Amino acid sequence: MKSESAGSATGRTRNRRGEGALLRDEIVAAAERILEREGNEEALTLRSVAREAGISAPSIYTHFADRDAIIDAVLALAFERLRARVVAAAEVATDPVQRLVAGCRAYCAFGMEDPAQYRLLFGRQRTTRRQLEYPADMSQLPDVWQQNLQGFMVLVEGLRECVAAGRSTSTDPVADATTLWTSMHGAVTIRQFLPGFPLPPIERTVEDLVHRIGLITS
C-alpha cells in the first residue's frame, strides 16, 4: 500500500512489468528537459529529475546509482546525436572538401542551437581520467572516450579523405583535425559568451578554419 500511495502521489501511472527500459528513457528525457530549460547541470538533482519525470525519487535508483550516472546517460545520448548530425550533413556532399566543411558546420550548428547540452559535453571537469601522451594510438583511449569521440573521428576521416584526394597537404590528419576541432570549439563558445559581438557568420568562419587548418589546396 505504501508504494502505491507513493506512485499515486506523483500523478504517474506505474510502469508495467518489463517496462523498466521505458522508465530509464523517461528519466533521461526528464534530465534533458531540465538541462534545456535551466541551462546548467547544477539544476540536475535526483529530486528535480524525479519531479520532472513524475516519479518518486527512490524509483531512480533502480536504473541509476546517482546523479552522475544520469548525467553520463545524457552525455552518451548527446554525443550520439552530435555524431549522427555530423555524419548526416557530410553524406550529402560528394566532394571531400565540401563533406568536411559540411560536417564541421553541422558540429558548430549543434553547439549554437543547443548551448546547454554543448556545455555539458565539453565544459565539464574530468579530473579522474588518465592523461595520454601525444601522439597516442586512438585505440588506446578509454572505451568511454572512443564511444563519445566518434564524431571527432568522422572529422579525422574527412581530413584523411581530403589528403587521399590530393586536396590537402596535411601530414598528420589527427593533429590537424584536433586543431580544427579546438578552433571550432572556440568559435562556438565565443559566440555563446559574447552574443551581439560583430563576428563573421559562423558558416564563413568554419569554411575559413577548414581551409586554413586542414591545409586545403584547392
Phi, psi and chi 1 to 4 in degrees:
 res  aa     phi    psi   chi1   chi2   chi3   chi4
   1 MET       -  -37.6  -65.9  -63.1  -65.6      -
   2 LYS   -61.7  -45.4 -177.8  177.6  180.0 -179.3
   3 SER   -66.4  -34.3   61.1      -      -      -
   4 GLU   -66.7  -37.2  -68.9  177.0   -1.2      -
   5 SER   -64.8  -41.4  -62.5      -      -      -
   6 ALA   -62.2  -39.2      -      -      -      -
   7 GLY   -67.8  -41.1      -      -      -      -
   8 SER   -70.5  -26.9   60.6      -      -      -
   9 ALA   -65.4  -27.5      -      -      -      -
  10 THR   -81.4  -14.9   63.0      -      -      -
  11 GLY    76.8   19.3      -      -      -      -
  12 ARG  -121.0  139.1  179.7 -175.9 -176.6  -80.6
  13 THR   -75.6  132.9  -57.9      -      -      -
  14 ARG   -64.3  139.1 -179.3 -173.5  -63.4  -84.5
  15 ASN   -65.6  141.6  -77.9  -31.7      -      -
  16 ARG   -73.6  166.3  -64.4 -171.9  -64.0  -87.3
  17 ARG   -56.2  134.3 -174.0 -177.2  -59.3  -84.6
  18 GLY    91.0   -0.7      -      -      -      -
  19 GLU  -102.5   21.2  -67.9 -175.6  -20.6      -
  20 GLY   -59.9  -39.0      -      -      -      -
  21 ALA   -64.0  -33.7      -      -      -      -
  22 LEU   -65.0  -43.5  177.4   59.8      -      -
  23 LEU   -62.8  -40.0  176.6   56.1      -      -
  24 ARG   -59.4  -44.8 -176.2 -174.1 -173.6  -79.9
  25 ASP   -62.9  -37.2  -68.6  -16.2      -      -
  26 GLU   -65.5  -37.3  -69.2  174.6   -4.5      -
  27 ILE   -64.9  -45.5  -67.4  170.4      -      -
  28 VAL   -64.2  -42.7  174.1      -      -      -
  29 ALA   -63.0  -37.8      -      -      -      -
  30 ALA   -64.5  -41.8      -      -      -      -
  31 ALA   -63.2  -38.9      -      -      -      -
  32 GLU   -64.3  -40.6  -72.6 -172.2  -59.1      -
  33 ARG   -64.6  -40.3  -70.7 -164.7  -61.4  -87.6
  34 ILE   -63.2  -44.4  -65.7  171.1      -      -
  35 LEU   -61.1  -44.2  177.0   64.9      -      -
  36 GLU   -66.1  -39.3 -178.8  177.1   -3.5      -
  37 ARG   -73.9  -43.0 -174.8  170.8   62.8 -117.4
  38 GLU   -90.2  -27.0  -57.0  -61.8  -27.4      -
  39 GLY    83.2    4.2      -      -      -      -
  40 ASN  -155.2  154.2   63.6   81.5      -      -
  41 GLU   -77.4  -13.2   66.1  176.2  -84.8      -
  42 GLU   -61.6  -25.5  -75.1   71.2   25.8      -
  43 ALA   -74.8  -12.4      -      -      -      -
  44 LEU   -84.5  109.4  -74.5  176.6      -      -
  45 THR  -129.9  163.4   65.6      -      -      -
  46 LEU   -60.1  -39.4  -67.2 -179.7      -      -
  47 ARG   -66.3  -43.9  -73.4 -176.8 -180.0  -84.3
  48 SER   -66.9  -38.3   68.2      -      -      -
  49 VAL   -67.0  -43.5  171.9      -      -      -
  50 ALA   -61.5  -42.6      -      -      -      -
  51 ARG   -63.5  -42.5 -173.8  165.1   51.6 -111.1
  52 GLU   -65.7  -37.9 -178.7   73.7   23.6      -
  53 ALA   -81.7  -13.1      -      -      -      -
  54 GLY    75.6   35.7      -      -      -      -
  55 ILE  -130.0  171.7   60.8  176.3      -      -
  56 SER   -82.1  146.5   61.2      -      -      -
  57 ALA   -56.0  -41.1      -      -      -      -
  58 PRO   -60.9  -24.1  -26.9   37.3      -      -
  59 SER   -62.2  -25.8  -58.9      -      -      -
  60 ILE   -64.4  -35.0  -67.8  178.5      -      -
  61 TYR   -66.1  -15.9  -69.9  109.0      -      -
  62 THR   -65.9  -26.4  -55.8      -      -      -
  63 HIS  -118.9  -26.8  -57.9  -81.6      -      -
  64 PHE  -135.8  133.7  -62.0   98.2      -      -
  65 ALA   -70.4  -33.7      -      -      -      -
  66 ASP  -163.5 -175.4   51.1   29.0      -      -
  67 ARG   -60.7  -41.3  169.5 -177.1  176.8  -86.6
  68 ASP   -62.2  -33.7  -75.9  -14.9      -      -
  69 ALA   -66.6  -36.4      -      -      -      -
  70 ILE   -65.6  -44.2  -62.5  175.7      -      -
  71 ILE   -61.8  -40.4  -68.1  177.8      -      -
  72 ASP   -60.6  -38.5  -74.1  -16.8      -      -
  73 ALA   -67.3  -39.8      -      -      -      -
  74 VAL   -64.0  -41.8  172.7      -      -      -
  75 LEU   -61.0  -47.6  -77.6  170.4      -      -
  76 ALA   -59.1  -41.8      -      -      -      -
  77 LEU   -66.9  -41.6 -172.4   58.7      -      -
  78 ALA   -66.8  -41.4      -      -      -      -
  79 PHE   -61.8  -38.8  -88.3  118.5      -      -
  80 GLU   -67.8  -39.5  172.1   53.5   26.6      -
  81 ARG   -63.3  -40.7  -74.4  174.4  178.9  160.2
  82 LEU   -62.7  -46.7  174.9   57.5      -      -
  83 ARG   -59.4  -47.4 -177.0 -156.8   65.7   80.3
  84 ALA   -62.3  -36.9      -      -      -      -
  85 ARG   -68.6  -42.2 -175.8  163.5 -178.1  169.6
  86 VAL   -64.3  -45.4  169.6      -      -      -
  87 VAL   -63.0  -45.8  168.8      -      -      -
  88 ALA   -61.3  -40.2      -      -      -      -
  89 ALA   -68.4  -41.6      -      -      -      -
  90 ALA   -68.5  -32.0      -      -      -      -
  91 GLU   -69.4  -18.5  -74.2  178.2  -16.3      -
  92 VAL   -69.3  -35.4  173.5      -      -      -
  93 ALA   -88.3  153.3      -      -      -      -
  94 THR  -104.6  -29.4   55.9      -      -      -
  95 ASP   -75.4  132.3  177.8   79.7      -      -
  96 PRO   -60.7  -37.0   19.4  -31.8      -      -
  97 VAL   -68.1  -43.4  173.6      -      -      -
  98 GLN   -66.4  -33.1  -70.7  -52.5  -50.5      -
  99 ARG   -62.9  -43.9  -81.3 -158.6  -59.8  -90.2
 100 LEU   -64.0  -43.8 -178.1   56.7      -      -
 101 VAL   -62.3  -43.9  169.7      -      -      -
 102 ALA   -63.2  -42.3      -      -      -      -
 103 GLY   -64.1  -40.4      -      -      -      -
 104 CYS   -67.9  -38.1  -69.9      -      -      -
 105 ARG   -64.5  -38.5  -76.7  179.3  172.0  171.1
 106 ALA   -64.4  -38.8      -      -      -      -
 107 TYR   -59.5  -49.7  171.2   93.7      -      -
 108 CYS   -67.0  -35.9  -69.2      -      -      -
 109 ALA   -63.0  -38.4      -      -      -      -
 110 PHE   -59.1  -46.7  179.4   91.4      -      -
 111 GLY   -66.4  -35.4      -      -      -      -
 112 MET   -76.0  -35.4  -62.7  -65.6  -66.0      -
 113 GLU   -86.9  -22.4  -65.8  168.5   10.7      -
 114 ASP  -133.7   67.2 -160.0  -17.9      -      -
 115 PRO   -61.9  -32.8   21.2  -32.3      -      -
 116 ALA   -66.2  -46.8      -      -      -      -
 117 GLN   -67.2  -36.5  -79.7 -151.6    1.4      -
 118 TYR   -62.5  -43.3 -173.3   82.9      -      -
 119 ARG   -65.2  -34.9  -74.7 -166.0  -66.3  -89.0
 120 LEU   -65.7  -38.8 -176.3   62.9      -      -
 121 LEU   -66.2  -45.3  -71.3  179.4      -      -
 122 PHE  -121.4    5.8  -59.8  113.2      -      -
 123 GLY  -110.7    3.7      -      -      -      -
 124 ARG   -87.1  148.8  -57.1 -169.4   77.6 -145.5
 125 GLN   -80.2  128.0  -63.8  -81.3  -23.8      -
 126 ARG  -125.9   67.8  -66.8  173.5  171.5   85.4
 127 THR   -75.2  -17.1   56.8      -      -      -
 128 THR   -84.9   -8.9   58.1      -      -      -
 129 ARG   -83.7  140.0  -69.1 -174.5  178.9  173.9
 130 ARG   -71.1  148.1   62.7 -170.7  178.4   94.2
 131 GLN   -91.9  134.9  -61.3  -65.8  -49.2      -
 132 LEU  -106.9  138.4  -60.6  177.5      -      -
 133 GLU   -77.9  146.5  -63.3  -65.0  -31.1      -
 134 TYR   -93.5  141.7 -177.7   85.2      -      -
 135 PRO   -80.8  146.7   30.5  -34.3      -      -
 136 ALA  -127.5  141.6      -      -      -      -
 137 ASP   -65.2  125.2 -176.3  -13.2      -      -
 138 MET   -59.4  -26.1  -61.7  -61.6  -75.5      -
 139 SER   -70.1  -14.4   65.3      -      -      -
 140 GLN   -83.6  -10.0  -64.7  175.9   -7.9      -
 141 LEU   -65.5  149.3  -67.8  174.1      -      -
 142 PRO   -55.1  151.3  -24.7   33.9      -      -
 143 ASP   -54.2  -40.9  -70.0  -17.5      -      -
 144 VAL   -65.5  -33.2   66.8      -      -      -
 145 TRP   -68.1  -46.0  -76.3   22.7      -      -
 146 GLN   -60.7  -38.3  -67.9 -169.2   46.3      -
 147 GLN   -69.0  -46.5  176.4 -178.3  -15.0      -
 148 ASN   -79.5  -17.9  -69.1  -16.0      -      -
 149 LEU  -102.4   21.7  -66.7 -177.4      -      -
 150 GLN   -63.0  -32.1  -71.4  179.9    6.4      -
 151 GLY   -63.7  -37.8      -      -      -      -
 152 PHE   -65.6  -38.7  169.3   67.1      -      -
 153 MET   -65.7  -29.3  -69.1  -49.9  -60.8      -
 154 VAL   -62.3  -38.5  173.0      -      -      -
 155 LEU   -65.3  -44.2  176.6   59.9      -      -
 156 VAL   -60.5  -47.5  173.7      -      -      -
 157 GLU   -65.1  -34.5  -68.7  -54.5  -42.5      -
 158 GLY   -63.1  -40.8      -      -      -      -
 159 LEU   -70.3  -37.2 -173.9   51.6      -      -
 160 ARG   -61.5  -37.5  -75.9  174.5  174.2  162.7
 161 GLU   -64.4  -37.7  -71.9 -179.9    5.4      -
 162 CYS   -64.3  -40.8  -68.5      -      -      -
 163 VAL   -63.2  -47.0  173.0      -      -      -
 164 ALA   -62.4  -30.6      -      -      -      -
 165 ALA   -85.7    1.9      -      -      -      -
 166 GLY    74.8   21.1      -      -      -      -
 167 ARG  -102.8   -4.5  -55.1  -72.6  -61.8  -77.8
 168 SER  -140.7  144.9  167.6      -      -      -
 169 THR  -101.1   15.7   58.6      -      -      -
 170 SER   -60.4  134.3  172.7      -      -      -
 171 THR  -105.6   -4.8   57.9      -      -      -
 172 ASP  -145.1   80.5 -168.9  -19.1      -      -
 173 PRO   -58.0  -32.8  -27.6   37.1      -      -
 174 VAL   -65.4  -47.3  173.4      -      -      -
 175 ALA   -64.8  -44.8      -      -      -      -
 176 ASP   -68.8  -36.0  -68.4  -27.8      -      -
 177 ALA   -66.5  -35.2      -      -      -      -
 178 THR   -65.1  -43.5  -58.6      -      -      -
 179 THR   -63.8  -40.0  -57.3      -      -      -
 180 LEU   -63.7  -43.1  177.8   56.2      -      -
 181 TRP   -61.0  -48.8  177.2   26.7      -      -
 182 THR   -65.3  -33.4   54.6      -      -      -
 183 SER   -68.4  -40.2  -61.9      -      -      -
 184 MET   -65.4  -38.6  -70.6 -167.8  -60.4      -
 185 HIS   -59.4  -43.2  175.9   71.2      -      -
 186 GLY   -63.2  -39.7      -      -      -      -
 187 ALA   -63.8  -37.0      -      -      -      -
 188 VAL   -72.8  -48.7  169.4      -      -      -
 189 THR   -68.2  -36.3   54.0      -      -      -
 190 ILE   -65.9  -31.3 -163.6  170.2      -      -
 191 ARG   -74.6  -27.7  -75.8  166.7  172.0   79.1
 192 GLN   -73.4  -39.5  -70.5 -178.9   -4.9      -
 193 PHE   -93.3  -14.5  -70.4  103.3      -      -
 194 LEU  -126.6   59.4  -70.1  177.4      -      -
 195 PRO   -62.5  138.2   24.4  -34.7      -      -
 196 GLY    93.4  -14.4      -      -      -      -
 197 PHE   -68.3  139.3 -170.6   82.9      -      -
 198 PRO   -74.1   69.5   28.6  -36.6      -      -
 199 LEU   -89.0  153.8  -65.4  164.3      -      -
 200 PRO   -65.6  160.2   19.7  -29.3      -      -
 201 PRO   -54.5  142.9  -23.5   33.3      -      -
 202 ILE   -60.7  -33.6 -172.8   69.2      -      -
 203 GLU   -63.0  -40.4  -64.1   81.9    5.3      -
 204 ARG   -68.2  -41.1  174.1  179.0  159.6 -169.8
 205 THR   -61.0  -44.4  -63.1      -      -      -
 206 VAL   -61.6  -46.6  169.1      -      -      -
 207 GLU   -61.6  -40.1 -175.3  148.9    4.6      -
 208 ASP   -64.5  -42.6 -172.2   46.4      -      -
 209 LEU   -63.4  -43.7  -70.2  173.7      -      -
 210 VAL   -60.0  -46.2  169.0      -      -      -
 211 HIS   -70.4  -37.8  -79.7   77.4      -      -
 212 ARG   -76.1  -53.7  -70.9  173.2 -179.7  -92.5
 213 ILE   -77.6  -33.7  -60.3  171.7      -      -
 214 GLY   -78.8   -0.9      -      -      -      -
 215 LEU    53.5   47.0  -58.4  175.3      -      -
 216 ILE   -73.2  132.6  -56.5  -58.8      -      -
 217 THR   -99.0  -24.4   57.3      -      -      -
 218 SER  -159.8      -   60.9      -      -      -
